[in-house]
Amino acid sequence: MVESNGGTPQALKTPGEGVWRHTTNNNYAFRFKFFTFNSLNVFTGWTIIAGETTVDSTGNANTGAATVKVYAPNGVLLATVCAETAGTRFEL
């Protein structure tokens, strides 16, 4: 999977890359990681987001919840927060 967060300028982070898998019915588990930088392009750490999402009956949208863990460059966990997730199908 690939993630792009509209809340953080893309110049300050890499795209999130990770995996997802089907769990039950319309439910999926996911986990992805991205790296962060300051405005001088100095590495400031990484973030790992893991959670579950449910695809709606149309198959065109999903919502869920996740745990966000923010790490310093030396691997020290700085913060853990909860987040809501939402997505829509991208079509050609």
N, C-alpha and C positions, 0 to 999 in steps of 0.2 A: 504494500500500500504506500501511497505518497500523500503527504499532508502539506498544506500551505495555510498559515494562520494570518488572517487579515488584520489582527490586532498588533502584530509586530512587524516593523519594516523588514522586508525580505533581505535587505543589505546587512541586517544585524543577526541573521540566522540562516542556517541551511534549511532546505526542505526537510520535513520529517519523513523518515523512511522506516518501514517496519513490516509487520505481518498481521494477518487476520485469519480467523478460522470460524467455521460454522459450529455452533454449539447445539441449539435446539430450535425447532420451528423457524421463526424469522429472526432469531437471535444470533449474534456474532460477537466473538471476543477479538480484541485488537491490542497491539502494543507497537509503539514507534518511538524513535529517538531523533532529536535534532541538536545541533551544536550552535552556540551563541557567541557573538563577538560584540565589542564596543565600537563606537564610531571611528576609532583609530585602527580597526581591523585586528584588535588584540583578542585572542581566544579568552572567553569568560566562563566557559563551562558547557554543560549539556543538560537537556531535559528529557525525561522518559515519561511518556503518557501511556497508561494501560487502562482498559475499561471494556465495557460491553455496550452494544447498540442493537436496536430492534428496527428492522426494515418494515415500513408500513405495508398495507395490503395492496397498494398500487405498485410497489417495488421501486418507487421513484424518490423516496425520502427515508431518512433514518434519524432516530434520536436515542440518546443514551446518557451514560455517566462514566466518568473516568477519574483516576487518581493521577495527579501531576507531581513528579518528583524533580526538583531542581538541584543540580550538583555544581560545585565549584570545580575549577580546572584540576585541583589535586584529588578529586573524587569524594570530597566531603559533602554529605547531603545537607543542603541549606534550607530547604523548605519542602513541605508536602501539603498539597491542597486538593480539594475536590473540584470537579468541573462538569458542566453539562456539555453534551456533544450534539451536533446536528449536521446533517449532510443532505445533498440532493444529487440525483443522477445527472451526470454530464453526458449529453448526447451530441452526436454529429449532425 
